[in-house]
Amino acid sequence: MKNKMYFFDYVNIVLMLLVIVVTLYPFLNVAAVSFTTYEEYLMKPMMVWPDEWTTTAYRTLIGKPSLWTSYANTIFITAVTTILSILLYLVTAYPLSRKNLRGKSGIMTYMVFTMMFSGGLIPTFYVVKMLGLYNSLWAIVLTALFSTYNVTLVKNFMESIPDSLIEAARIDGASEFYILFKIIAPLSKAIVATVAMFVAVGQWNSYATSIYYLKDTSKWTLALFLREIILGSSITDVISGSGKDMMQETVNPITIQYAALIITVLPILAVYPFVQKYFVKGMMVGSVKE
Amino acid sequence: MGKQKKIAVTYPEGVYVAPQKSLFKYIITNKWLYLMLLPAVLYLLIFNYLPMFGIVIAFQDFNMVKGIFKSELIGFENFMLLFKEVRFYEVFRNSIVLSFYNLVFGFPMPVILAVLLNEIKQDFFKRFVQTVSYLPHFISWVVIAGMLMNYLATSNGLVNFVIEKLGGEKIPFLMSPKYFRGIMVVANIWKTTGWSSIVYLAAMSNLDQQVYEAALIDGANRFQRMRYITIPGIMSTIITVLILNMGSILNNGFEQVFMLQNTMNLEVSEVFETYTYKQGLMLGNFGYSTAVGLFKSVVSFVLVMGTNYVARKFGQKGLW
């Protein structure tokens, strides 16, 4: 299978180019529209490069205090959840990765069962409320702290680390915590990075739990802020039907909506190229069991 | 596999003490390992198992002020109500139909993408396509809904702009029950295809390259190699993923449906997640909403167990 190109290869490359275009076009379009005027958008909504550059939309958004509160809240939620859950995953996965630890299969069943059956929305909501977490950012943090799926990924990865390393440390009198944090954790960097990425992205994007558990505007997350920016105008769109001239009167013109989308996804797009090699590796090692 | 070779080490069991000791002594010696498991066990107890006991709300005329211990027990009344409610059957149907469409149209996509990617010879290009195709997985549904609403709007929406330019009539995509499912399926494909292809690519990377070379020598052409080597090689992965999807046929996800839902498309867009939310947290029918949720949980549980059983019957590994 050397590099001789057949007809099929050209077709295949065209198909893959198509995948790239279909995936990236919406991002480029949204970015372009967010940097131009509403008038220019009306003339060529399909643009990927604006003729007339303006940052009006961004300046309007930056002027909204609710953007800053929700941004800060989302950063808090994401950072705290990621740190705490990584710690939790490490200490949980390590004992479970030890072969023949007594009671291990019972604990695994206890964990896996939560993947298959849940109390449902209202009972969970009631527990959160009873714990005094309603309308608190900690509700969003705590409800996303642990997932059996993620702990299984970390556990599977740790199982692939040779036992001899652990045994050698034990003979030297190292404690379990020392072994975990000084030997196992550094070797598990790929999977820890992957799971950290899952948790961070999940929390950055989380929307349902914000709707369930947060009430005050001061507690809003980015998703709720974004929802208001978007729905604010589309409600007007519904009322005005297809009346073109009514559209200009909407609360948030498309340029502002798109600017808000860009502000929301920017941190993800900025980090993505750097972490993507880790998560592909982590996913492959973690998910493929021999 | 590699683990077997290391068996000659001092403690073959992988724990500090070989398990012949009495259970008490064993636990004392390994106390730190058990202590490490404690936070997760407590966490699941509070946030997963406690809500399971909260299911009792489904059998109560539940009132937030009275709480779970003082609310009146009413037996199966909430369930009687539920089975009489026309809306409930609609929700049930919508949930299954939407998942089914997602399965039929969405499931083959990552397999196709992975098979095609596997045939790309230019390593750099292959990696670039992968990097790009994973990206939508990291974009939230709120953002995607925000894009869709503007793209599909009747006034100045991009899609209708193109339709008009081509001489067509504007289509009220979001204001009609006709298009909702199609929109959801396309959005799902856009968001998940690349990411879901990872498992298949991982499975392919484990295939023996020598088999391909042997096939090449035997004169197998490209499509024969795909058909007889690649696809059978990833078949067990395909089946495992399929089982997972079948088991979650009642799940559509709150986030992806809620944003694009409106009164005009409600008859097809109301699914379990949105219905329990509205009934419970918006209208305060806690008992009724819990009953709906319990119905869903039980059916889902049976589905997961059932599909897993079938999978094992057919000689697949199953999920556990």
Interface residues (C-beta under 8 A of the other chain):
Chain A: M1 N3 M5 Y6 F8 D9 N12 I13 L15 M16 V19 I20 V22 T23 L24 P26 F27 N29 V30 Y41 L42 P45 M46 L88 V91 T92 Y94 P95 L96 R98 K99 N100 L101 R102 G103 I107 Y110 M111 V112 T114 M116 F117 S118 G119 G120 L121 I122 P123 T124 F125 Y126 V127 K129 M130 L131 L142 T143 L145 F146 V151 E159 S160 P162 D163 S164 I166 E167 R170 I171 S175 E176 F177 L180 V201 W204 N205 S206 Y207 A208 I211 Y212 A223 L226 R227 I230 S234 D237 V238 S240 G241 S242 G243 K244 M246 M247 I254 Q257 Y258 A260 L261 T264 V265 I268 Y272 P273 Q276 V280 M283 M284 S287 V288 E290
Chain B: M1 G2 K3 K6 V9 T10 Y11 E13 G14 V15 Y16 P19 L23 Y26 I27 N30 W32 L33 Y34 M36 L37 P39 A40 V41 Y43 L44 I46 F47 N48 Y49 L50 P51 M52 F53 G54 I55 I57 M64 G67 I68 L113 L116 L117 E119 I120 K121 F125 F128 V129 Q130 T131 V132 S133 Y134 L135 P136 F138 I139 S140 W141 V142 V143 A145 G146 M147 M149 N150 Y151 A153 T154 S155 N156 G157 L158 F161 V162 K170 P172 M175 W190 G194 I198 V199 L201 A202 A203 S205 N206 Y212 E213 L216 R222 F254 E255 F258 M259 N262 E273 T276 Y277 G280 L281 F286 S289 T290 G293 L294 K296 S297 S300 F301 V304 M305 W320
